[in-house]
């Protein structure tokens, strides 16, 4: 069984976060250390440590992460100008929190790299 991270506590509302969206599969909240004017994390409610650990059973939640990111990009007014969706995996990917998450970053021209 993988070890829980701070994201499980955010999902269960045990610690504060700026939660923008939650349903039975995913939760989205603002990154505590934003690297762009809009920087939101979209996470599955189920603990999956890395993208190496995803299973076919997770496909619904993973698809929901993208449709929620799309909705939030529209809500934040960055859909038309554009944005970037990023998932980091393990050490070389720069992953710090071992509960998979999709970074939604935008609100400015991002250049070649943002999160890492
Ligand atoms: P990664 O490097 O892809 O694992 O990204 C982890 C992200 O989680 C970083 O951008 C952190 O700023 C963010 N983060 C860590 N703790 C919190 C928290 N308590 N609330 C919101 N974002 C967090």
Backbone and ligand atoms as CSV (ligand in chain L), in Angstrom:
chain,resi,resn,atom,element,x,y,z
A,1,UNK,N,N,0.848,-1.200,0.000
A,1,UNK,CA,C,0.000,0.000,0.000
A,1,UNK,C,C,0.879,1.244,0.000
A,2,UNK,N,N,0.640,2.135,-0.946
A,2,UNK,CA,C,1.452,3.345,-1.040
A,2,UNK,C,C,1.158,4.282,0.127
A,3,UNK,N,N,2.177,5.052,0.466
A,3,UNK,CA,C,2.042,5.994,1.580
A,3,UNK,C,C,1.286,7.245,1.142
A,4,UNK,N,N,0.370,7.678,1.966
A,4,UNK,CA,C,-0.406,8.878,1.643
A,4,UNK,C,C,0.476,10.115,1.653
A,5,UNK,N,N,0.070,11.090,0.873
A,5,UNK,CA,C,0.748,12.384,0.856
A,5,UNK,C,C,-0.221,13.447,1.369
A,6,UNK,N,N,0.265,14.663,1.376
A,6,UNK,CA,C,-0.558,15.803,1.787
A,6,UNK,C,C,-1.791,15.951,0.889
A,7,UNK,N,N,-1.716,15.455,-0.342
A,7,UNK,CA,C,-2.853,15.606,-1.252
A,7,UNK,C,C,-4.069,14.799,-0.771
A,8,UNK,N,N,-3.843,13.644,-0.144
A,8,UNK,CA,C,-4.983,12.879,0.394
A,8,UNK,C,C,-5.692,13.680,1.474
A,9,UNK,N,N,-4.930,14.400,2.279
A,9,UNK,CA,C,-5.532,15.227,3.341
A,9,UNK,C,C,-6.313,16.391,2.731
A,10,UNK,N,N,-5.815,16.959,1.641
A,10,UNK,CA,C,-6.546,18.037,0.950
A,10,UNK,C,C,-7.847,17.474,0.377
A,11,UNK,N,N,-7.770,16.303,-0.235
A,11,UNK,CA,C,-8.962,15.678,-0.846
A,11,UNK,C,C,-10.024,15.431,0.227
A,12,UNK,N,N,-9.589,14.998,1.404
A,12,UNK,CA,C,-10.540,14.716,2.500
A,12,UNK,C,C,-10.907,15.968,3.289
A,13,UNK,N,N,-10.380,17.135,2.855
A,13,UNK,CA,C,-10.642,18.433,3.517
A,13,UNK,C,C,-10.134,18.436,4.957
A,14,UNK,N,N,-9.068,17.692,5.208
A,14,UNK,CA,C,-8.488,17.670,6.559
A,14,UNK,C,C,-7.500,18.803,6.752
A,15,UNK,N,N,-6.970,19.317,5.649
A,15,UNK,CA,C,-6.125,20.513,5.735
A,15,UNK,C,C,-6.617,21.493,4.676
A,16,UNK,N,N,-6.402,22.801,4.913
A,16,UNK,CA,C,-6.952,23.793,3.998
A,16,UNK,C,C,-6.231,23.818,2.659
A,17,UNK,N,N,-6.987,24.098,1.636
A,17,UNK,CA,C,-6.452,24.330,0.296
A,17,UNK,C,C,-7.520,25.114,-0.446
A,18,UNK,N,N,-7.095,25.766,-1.522
A,18,UNK,CA,C,-8.046,26.537,-2.333
A,18,UNK,C,C,-8.638,25.580,-3.374
A,19,UNK,N,N,-9.632,24.815,-2.919
A,19,UNK,CA,C,-10.238,23.785,-3.773
A,19,UNK,C,C,-11.237,24.439,-4.730
A,20,UNK,N,N,-11.034,24.194,-6.017
A,20,UNK,CA,C,-11.872,24.805,-7.051
A,20,UNK,C,C,-12.925,23.846,-7.580
A,21,UNK,N,N,-12.661,22.570,-7.431
A,21,UNK,CA,C,-13.572,21.561,-8.008
A,21,UNK,C,C,-13.353,20.246,-7.282
A,22,UNK,N,N,-14.453,19.517,-7.055
A,22,UNK,CA,C,-14.328,18.144,-6.541
A,22,UNK,C,C,-15.541,17.338,-6.979
A,23,UNK,N,N,-15.293,16.120,-7.404
A,23,UNK,CA,C,-16.381,15.176,-7.645
A,23,UNK,C,C,-15.944,13.816,-7.109
A,24,UNK,N,N,-16.620,12.760,-7.522
A,24,UNK,CA,C,-16.323,11.449,-6.941
A,24,UNK,C,C,-14.996,10.863,-7.417
A,25,UNK,N,N,-14.415,11.456,-8.459
A,25,UNK,CA,C,-13.171,10.907,-9.021
A,25,UNK,C,C,-11.954,11.799,-8.851
A,26,UNK,N,N,-12.142,13.115,-8.922
A,26,UNK,CA,C,-10.988,14.022,-8.935
A,26,UNK,C,C,-11.239,15.245,-8.056
A,27,UNK,N,N,-10.127,15.894,-7.696
A,27,UNK,CA,C,-10.160,17.147,-6.943
A,27,UNK,C,C,-9.162,18.104,-7.600
A,28,UNK,N,N,-9.519,19.393,-7.641
A,28,UNK,CA,C,-8.616,20.408,-8.214
A,28,UNK,C,C,-8.474,21.546,-7.218
A,29,UNK,N,N,-7.228,21.985,-7.036
A,29,UNK,CA,C,-6.959,23.069,-6.086
A,29,UNK,C,C,-5.757,23.874,-6.585
A,30,UNK,N,N,-5.651,25.126,-6.106
A,30,UNK,CA,C,-4.553,25.976,-6.555
A,30,UNK,C,C,-3.237,25.507,-5.953
A,31,UNK,N,N,-2.186,25.540,-6.777
A,31,UNK,CA,C,-0.852,25.194,-6.300
A,31,UNK,C,C,-0.409,26.234,-5.268
A,32,UNK,N,N,0.198,25.756,-4.192
A,32,UNK,CA,C,0.609,26.633,-3.105
A,32,UNK,C,C,1.793,27.511,-3.510
A,33,UNK,N,N,2.508,27.119,-4.541
A,33,UNK,CA,C,3.692,27.860,-5.007
A,33,UNK,C,C,3.552,28.092,-6.511
A,34,UNK,N,N,2.626,28.998,-6.889
A,34,UNK,CA,C,2.299,29.122,-8.319
A,34,UNK,C,C,3.476,29.600,-9.156
A,35,UNK,N,N,3.680,28.939,-10.270
A,35,UNK,CA,C,4.756,29.294,-11.205
A,35,UNK,C,C,4.227,30.078,-12.389
A,36,UNK,N,N,2.958,30.436,-12.369
A,36,UNK,CA,C,2.340,31.217,-13.447
A,36,UNK,C,C,1.083,31.854,-12.850
A,37,UNK,N,N,0.492,32.867,-13.509
A,37,UNK,CA,C,-0.705,33.503,-12.955
A,37,UNK,C,C,-1.819,32.498,-12.645
A,38,UNK,N,N,-1.963,31.477,-13.453
A,38,UNK,CA,C,-2.870,30.367,-13.137
A,38,UNK,C,C,-2.023,29.110,-12.964
A,39,UNK,N,N,-2.124,28.485,-11.803
A,39,UNK,CA,C,-1.396,27.234,-11.553
A,39,UNK,C,C,-2.272,26.384,-10.629
A,40,UNK,N,N,-2.920,25.420,-11.232
A,40,UNK,CA,C,-3.896,24.568,-10.541
A,40,UNK,C,C,-3.426,23.121,-10.656
A,41,UNK,N,N,-3.646,22.343,-9.615
A,41,UNK,CA,C,-3.354,20.908,-9.646
A,41,UNK,C,C,-4.666,20.140,-9.721
A,42,UNK,N,N,-4.730,19.188,-10.632
A,42,UNK,CA,C,-5.888,18.301,-10.741
A,42,UNK,C,C,-5.403,16.904,-10.373
A,43,UNK,N,N,-6.028,16.305,-9.366
A,43,UNK,CA,C,-5.546,15.029,-8.833
A,43,UNK,C,C,-6.682,14.001,-8.789
A,44,UNK,N,N,-6.351,12.728,-8.975
A,44,UNK,CA,C,-7.370,11.704,-8.738
A,44,UNK,C,C,-7.587,11.575,-7.229
A,45,UNK,N,N,-8.831,11.315,-6.816
A,45,UNK,CA,C,-9.081,11.131,-5.383
A,45,UNK,C,C,-8.382,9.875,-4.859
A,46,UNK,N,N,-8.240,8.894,-5.734
A,46,UNK,CA,C,-7.527,7.660,-5.370
A,46,UNK,C,C,-6.024,7.918,-5.376
A,47,UNK,N,N,-5.339,7.397,-4.387
A,47,UNK,CA,C,-3.887,7.541,-4.339
A,47,UNK,C,C,-3.230,6.634,-5.382
A,48,UNK,N,N,-2.623,7.268,-6.377
A,48,UNK,CA,C,-1.784,6.582,-7.360
A,48,UNK,C,C,-0.440,7.297,-7.271
A,49,UNK,N,N,0.624,6.631,-6.840
A,49,UNK,CA,C,1.869,7.362,-6.557
A,49,UNK,C,C,2.495,8.038,-7.781
A,50,UNK,N,N,2.608,7.310,-8.901
A,50,UNK,CA,C,3.254,7.889,-10.079
A,50,UNK,C,C,2.506,7.417,-11.328
A,51,UNK,N,N,2.803,8.027,-12.448
A,51,UNK,CA,C,2.160,7.572,-13.685
A,51,UNK,C,C,2.609,6.156,-14.051
A,52,UNK,N,N,3.705,5.670,-13.453
A,52,UNK,CA,C,4.082,4.268,-13.663
A,52,UNK,C,C,3.091,3.301,-13.022
A,53,UNK,N,N,2.296,3.811,-12.089
A,53,UNK,CA,C,1.390,2.952,-11.319
A,53,UNK,C,C,-0.041,2.973,-11.834
A,54,UNK,N,N,-0.316,3.719,-12.908
A,54,UNK,CA,C,-1.703,3.776,-13.383
A,54,UNK,C,C,-2.088,2.448,-14.029
A,55,UNK,N,N,-3.379,2.159,-13.923
A,55,UNK,CA,C,-3.929,0.893,-14.386
A,55,UNK,C,C,-5.096,1.209,-15.330
A,56,UNK,N,N,-5.543,0.226,-16.077
A,56,UNK,CA,C,-6.706,0.465,-16.944
A,56,UNK,C,C,-7.936,0.856,-16.110
A,57,UNK,N,N,-8.008,0.375,-14.863
A,57,UNK,CA,C,-9.126,0.745,-13.980
A,57,UNK,C,C,-9.155,2.253,-13.698
A,58,UNK,N,N,-8.037,2.913,-13.905
A,58,UNK,CA,C,-7.923,4.345,-13.587
A,58,UNK,C,C,-8.276,5.236,-14.772
A,59,UNK,N,N,-8.619,4.629,-15.905
A,59,UNK,CA,C,-8.787,5.433,-17.122
A,59,UNK,C,C,-9.913,6.463,-16.997
A,60,UNK,N,N,-10.969,6.132,-16.271
A,60,UNK,CA,C,-12.071,7.088,-16.114
A,60,UNK,C,C,-11.593,8.320,-15.340
A,61,UNK,N,N,-10.888,8.079,-14.249
A,61,UNK,CA,C,-10.380,9.204,-13.446
A,61,UNK,C,C,-9.365,10.027,-14.242
A,62,UNK,N,N,-8.508,9.351,-15.005
A,62,UNK,CA,C,-7.485,10.077,-15.776
A,62,UNK,C,C,-8.145,10.918,-16.873
A,63,UNK,N,N,-9.170,10.390,-17.489
A,63,UNK,CA,C,-9.902,11.177,-18.485
A,63,UNK,C,C,-10.618,12.351,-17.842
A,64,UNK,N,N,-11.192,12.117,-16.657
A,64,UNK,CA,C,-11.880,13.189,-15.934
A,64,UNK,C,C,-10.897,14.312,-15.592
A,65,UNK,N,N,-9.651,13.957,-15.279
A,65,UNK,CA,C,-8.652,15.001,-14.974
A,65,UNK,C,C,-8.535,15.984,-16.132
A,66,UNK,N,N,-8.606,15.493,-17.350
A,66,UNK,CA,C,-8.460,16.388,-18.508
A,66,UNK,C,C,-9.727,17.196,-18.737
A,67,UNK,N,N,-10.897,16.587,-18.593
A,67,UNK,CA,C,-12.121,17.374,-18.814
A,67,UNK,C,C,-12.283,18.432,-17.727
A,68,UNK,N,N,-11.835,18.121,-16.508
A,68,UNK,CA,C,-11.893,19.129,-15.439
A,68,UNK,C,C,-10.862,20.230,-15.705
A,69,UNK,N,N,-9.679,19.862,-16.165
A,69,UNK,CA,C,-8.672,20.885,-16.503
A,69,UNK,C,C,-9.202,21.812,-17.591
A,70,UNK,N,N,-9.861,21.247,-18.568
A,70,UNK,CA,C,-10.447,22.048,-19.644
A,70,UNK,C,C,-11.489,23.023,-19.099
A,71,UNK,N,N,-12.347,22.545,-18.216
A,71,UNK,CA,C,-13.375,23.406,-17.614
A,71,UNK,C,C,-12.725,24.529,-16.798
A,72,UNK,N,N,-11.711,24.174,-16.010
A,72,UNK,CA,C,-11.073,25.189,-15.162
A,72,UNK,C,C,-10.321,26.212,-16.009
A,73,UNK,N,N,-9.715,25.776,-17.096
A,73,UNK,CA,C,-9.045,26.724,-17.998
A,73,UNK,C,C,-10.055,27.737,-18.527
A,74,UNK,N,N,-11.234,27.263,-18.881
A,74,UNK,CA,C,-12.288,28.179,-19.345
A,74,UNK,C,C,-12.721,29.102,-18.210
A,75,UNK,N,N,-12.943,28.535,-17.020
A,75,UNK,CA,C,-13.361,29.335,-15.862
A,75,UNK,C,C,-12.342,30.427,-15.542
A,76,UNK,N,N,-11.061,30.106,-15.713
A,76,UNK,CA,C,-9.986,31.054,-15.383
A,76,UNK,C,C,-9.709,32.033,-16.514
A,77,UNK,N,N,-10.390,31.840,-17.657
A,77,UNK,CA,C,-10.246,32.769,-18.775
A,77,UNK,C,C,-8.976,32.606,-19.584
A,78,UNK,N,N,-8.377,31.406,-19.533
A,78,UNK,CA,C,-7.113,31.202,-20.248
A,78,UNK,C,C,-7.250,30.205,-21.401
A,79,UNK,N,N,-8.465,29.727,-21.648
A,79,UNK,CA,C,-8.633,28.655,-22.636
A,79,UNK,C,C,-8.211,29.114,-24.034
A,80,UNK,N,N,-8.632,30.314,-24.392
A,80,UNK,CA,C,-8.377,30.748,-25.769
A,80,UNK,C,C,-6.897,31.053,-26.004
A,81,UNK,N,N,-6.264,31.762,-25.060
A,81,UNK,CA,C,-4.831,32.061,-25.225
A,81,UNK,C,C,-3.997,30.788,-25.126
A,82,UNK,N,N,-4.449,29.849,-24.287
A,82,UNK,CA,C,-3.740,28.577,-24.174
A,82,UNK,C,C,-3.073,28.400,-22.824
A,83,UNK,N,N,-2.622,27.180,-22.607
A,83,UNK,CA,C,-2.086,26.781,-21.297
A,83,UNK,C,C,-1.320,25.494,-21.504
A,84,UNK,N,N,-0.762,24.975,-20.409
A,84,UNK,CA,C,-0.012,23.719,-20.499
A,84,UNK,C,C,-0.487,22.772,-19.403
A,85,UNK,N,N,-0.620,21.499,-19.744
A,85,UNK,CA,C,-0.935,20.437,-18.785
A,85,UNK,C,C,0.312,19.567,-18.636
A,86,UNK,N,N,0.755,19.377,-17.388
A,86,UNK,CA,C,2.038,18.689,-17.145
A,86,UNK,C,C,1.844,17.640,-16.050
A,87,UNK,N,N,2.429,16.458,-16.264
A,87,UNK,CA,C,2.491,15.447,-15.202
A,87,UNK,C,C,3.941,15.001,-15.081
A,88,UNK,N,N,4.516,15.199,-13.922
A,88,UNK,CA,C,5.905,14.822,-13.677
A,88,UNK,C,C,5.959,13.420,-13.084
A,89,UNK,N,N,6.963,12.641,-13.484
A,89,UNK,CA,C,7.109,11.278,-12.955
A,89,UNK,C,C,8.519,11.048,-12.434
A,90,UNK,N,N,8.565,10.691,-11.138
A,90,UNK,CA,C,9.810,10.267,-10.488
A,90,UNK,C,C,10.905,11.333,-10.560
A,91,UNK,N,N,12.104,10.935,-10.236
A,91,UNK,CA,C,13.191,11.895,-9.997
A,91,UNK,C,C,13.529,12.728,-11.235
A,92,UNK,N,N,13.729,12.073,-12.364
A,92,UNK,CA,C,14.110,12.835,-13.557
A,92,UNK,C,C,12.974,13.721,-14.051
A,93,UNK,N,N,11.744,13.343,-13.734
A,93,UNK,CA,C,10.601,14.179,-14.106
A,93,UNK,C,C,10.371,15.333,-13.149
A,94,UNK,N,N,11.114,15.347,-12.033
A,94,UNK,CA,C,10.963,16.433,-11.064
A,94,UNK,C,C,9.764,16.268,-10.160
A,95,UNK,N,N,9.288,15.023,-9.972
A,95,UNK,CA,C,8.118,14.810,-9.126
A,95,UNK,C,C,8.493,14.973,-7.654
A,96,UNK,N,N,7.702,15.774,-6.941
A,96,UNK,CA,C,7.944,16.013,-5.511
A,96,UNK,C,C,6.883,15.349,-4.641
A,97,UNK,N,N,5.655,15.313,-5.123
A,97,UNK,CA,C,4.551,14.727,-4.346
A,97,UNK,C,C,4.112,13.447,-5.043
A,98,UNK,N,N,4.192,12.328,-4.296
A,98,UNK,CA,C,3.953,11.017,-4.910
A,98,UNK,C,C,2.476,10.612,-4.791
A,99,UNK,N,N,1.668,11.436,-5.396
A,99,UNK,CA,C,0.232,11.221,-5.632
A,99,UNK,C,C,0.015,11.926,-6.963
A,100,UNK,N,N,-0.243,11.187,-8.020
A,100,UNK,CA,C,-0.188,11.806,-9.346
A,100,UNK,C,C,-1.087,13.037,-9.421
A,101,UNK,N,N,-0.621,13.993,-10.188
A,101,UNK,CA,C,-1.340,15.259,-10.332
A,101,UNK,C,C,-0.995,15.861,-11.680
A,102,UNK,N,N,-1.959,16.569,-12.225
A,102,UNK,CA,C,-1.763,17.287,-13.474
A,102,UNK,C,C,-1.683,18.774,-13.146
A,103,UNK,N,N,-0.576,19.398,-13.544
A,103,UNK,CA,C,-0.449,20.848,-13.397
A,103,UNK,C,C,-1.180,21.498,-14.574
A,104,UNK,N,N,-2.068,22.436,-14.255
A,104,UNK,CA,C,-2.668,23.306,-15.270
A,104,UNK,C,C,-2.033,24.674,-15.069
A,105,UNK,N,N,-1.202,25.081,-16.036
A,105,UNK,CA,C,-0.491,26.356,-15.894
A,105,UNK,C,C,-0.775,27.239,-17.102
A,106,UNK,N,N,-0.956,28.517,-16.829
A,106,UNK,CA,C,-1.221,29.462,-17.914
A,106,UNK,C,C,-1.373,30.865,-17.370
A,107,UNK,N,N,-1.875,31.736,-18.218
A,107,UNK,CA,C,-2.044,33.134,-17.839
A,107,UNK,C,C,-0.922,34.015,-18.341
A,108,UNK,N,N,0.080,33.399,-18.954
A,108,UNK,CA,C,1.158,34.115,-19.631
A,108,UNK,C,C,1.782,33.155,-20.644
A,109,UNK,N,N,2.581,33.718,-21.562
A,109,UNK,CA,C,3.327,32.854,-22.479
A,109,UNK,C,C,4.348,32.083,-21.657
A,110,UNK,N,N,4.352,30.772,-21.764
A,110,UNK,CA,C,5.086,29.935,-20.814
A,110,UNK,C,C,6.525,29.648,-21.211
A,111,UNK,N,N,6.886,29.826,-22.456
A,111,UNK,CA,C,8.236,29.447,-22.859
A,111,UNK,C,C,8.370,27.938,-22.903
A,112,UNK,N,N,9.600,27.444,-23.041
A,112,UNK,CA,C,9.776,26.016,-23.278
A,112,UNK,C,C,9.451,25.121,-22.082
A,113,UNK,N,N,9.684,25.569,-20.834
A,113,UNK,CA,C,9.434,24.723,-19.655
A,113,UNK,C,C,8.903,25.586,-18.519
A,114,UNK,N,N,8.075,24.993,-17.645
A,114,UNK,CA,C,7.569,25.744,-16.501
A,114,UNK,C,C,7.830,24.987,-15.193
A,115,UNK,N,N,7.373,23.747,-15.132
A,115,UNK,CA,C,7.428,22.987,-13.880
A,115,UNK,C,C,8.507,21.928,-14.007
A,116,UNK,N,N,9.299,21.800,-13.036
A,116,UNK,CA,C,10.292,20.729,-13.099
A,116,UNK,C,C,11.196,20.747,-11.909
L,1,LIG,P1,P,5.507,17.947,-8.598
L,1,LIG,O1,O,6.887,18.521,-8.595
L,1,LIG,O2,O,4.996,17.700,-9.991
L,1,LIG,O3,O,5.379,16.747,-7.693
L,1,LIG,O4,O,4.575,19.105,-8.052
L,1,LIG,C1,C,4.092,19.146,-6.733
L,1,LIG,C2,C,3.389,20.464,-6.601
L,1,LIG,O5,O,2.600,20.425,-5.422
L,1,LIG,C3,C,4.320,21.670,-6.501
L,1,LIG,O6,O,4.060,22.578,-7.558
L,1,LIG,C4,C,3.979,22.248,-5.126
L,1,LIG,O7,O,4.026,23.664,-5.113
L,1,LIG,C5,C,2.569,21.720,-4.895
L,1,LIG,N1,N,2.166,21.603,-3.504
L,1,LIG,C6,C,2.835,20.987,-2.487
L,1,LIG,N2,N,2.131,21.058,-1.350
L,1,LIG,C7,C,0.973,21.713,-1.647
L,1,LIG,C8,C,-0.174,22.098,-0.886
L,1,LIG,N3,N,-0.268,21.831,0.422
L,1,LIG,N4,N,-1.162,22.754,-1.512
L,1,LIG,C9,C,-1.077,23.041,-2.832
L,1,LIG,N5,N,-0.022,22.695,-3.607
L,1,LIG,C10,C,0.990,22.052,-3.016
